Amino acid sequence: MGMLSSSQMSIAVLKPTLTTVPGLIELSAVAARDQARAHAFAAEHGVARVHASYDALLADPDVDAVFIPLPPSLHCYWACRAMESGKHVLVEKPLASNADEVLRIQQVSAATGCVCMEVMRSYWEAHVVLMARLLAAGEIGSLQHILYERWVPACTDLADIRYNITLSGGSTLDTACYNVAAIMSLASAKGLPIVSGVESVTAKQYGLKLPKGGEDEIDVMLKANLEFSDTGVTARLTSCPFALSETEGDNEKFFIELQGSTGSLRFDYDKFAPPGAPTNLGYKREVVKMTPDGSEELHRWTVDPGSYGHGDVGAVVSFVLAVRGEEEPPCTLAKSLQNTQVMDELYKQAGLQPRGTHQGVVKQS
């Protein structure tokens, strides 16, 4: 496998697989714009070959797949270039900036026969997998409502790519994508939901001055309602303030509740909640079943990390099995397309443009 980047954040996605499932993949080549950094990266991680350009890596006959952890605006171009070069492609989330780009990726994948898969961790996160299994087993009767709140540590570096509109920055593509994917999966969505009640906060509204501009288009928080007309299931998502007071420091937390006709399932994670606190359940990695009114606990399940113990590992394993033709991944291109269509609609209803449609957007580099 080759990688189109030499950042430490990029290797973090593959490293758990390299260490826990030795022999499954080999990171044999890397390419980056900064050659000195690429050579240092290769020496640190034992990568055999450093290429002078992304195209040179794609022409390497000993590379049969590539990992693309570039900024989102570059995903579509380089994923298509890689498949047209005969390489299978694993792409860091989000798969692309908007639904039109995902459609382009689908078309190229079909034309070339190459696998392209998004590393959308929601499909492999152990607590989501457990909740889906309990839901399918009828533990809470028929599903009625999904509540998913996800808060992450504040991004204080205003030069970060997530604040760069020309690179498809903004919190919706960066982390609301997790909420959307999990909700679509847990709701067993056949079609697109009706989106309503969208609330967003932009960098401009929050008083941020960004080095690259775009303050009126970069979203730092999003809330929305979803309704699935075929089942009547509803959902509420809250996602990812980058710089709001709730996420100052390292206060990572998220909460998922599935409300059913005979009870509810909860997973609550707060990284720094004190031991014994109600919001410390997730630190113990437990899913809790409650009565319909939430007043009484009925049962607890410990979240089994599974065979590999890490969402990124599950994604890489699924990708390899898909390349071998042994298994369809849970995150198909069709599902990535639906999820991206929802995010496009979230942006539109927030009064913002879908990503990748702004003047000056960088689509190849």
Secondary structure, DSSP 8 states (H G I E B T S, - for coil): -EEE---HHHHHHHHHHHHHSTTS----EEE-S-HHHHHHHHHHHT-SEEESSHHHHHT-TT--EEEE-S-GGGHHHHHHHHHHTT-EEEEESSSSSSHHHHHHHHHHHHHH---EEEE-GGGT-HHHHHHHHHHHTTTTSSEEEEEEEEE------TTSGGG-GGGT-SHIIIIIHHHHHHHHHHTT-SS--EEEEEEEEETTTTT---TT--TTT-EEEEEEEEE-TTT--EEEEEE--SSSGGG-TT--EEEEEEEESS-EEEEEEETT--TT-GGGGGGGTEEEEE-TTS-SEEEEEE---TTTS-HHHHHHHHHHHHHTTS---SS-HHHHHHHHHHHHHHHHHTT---TT-STT-----
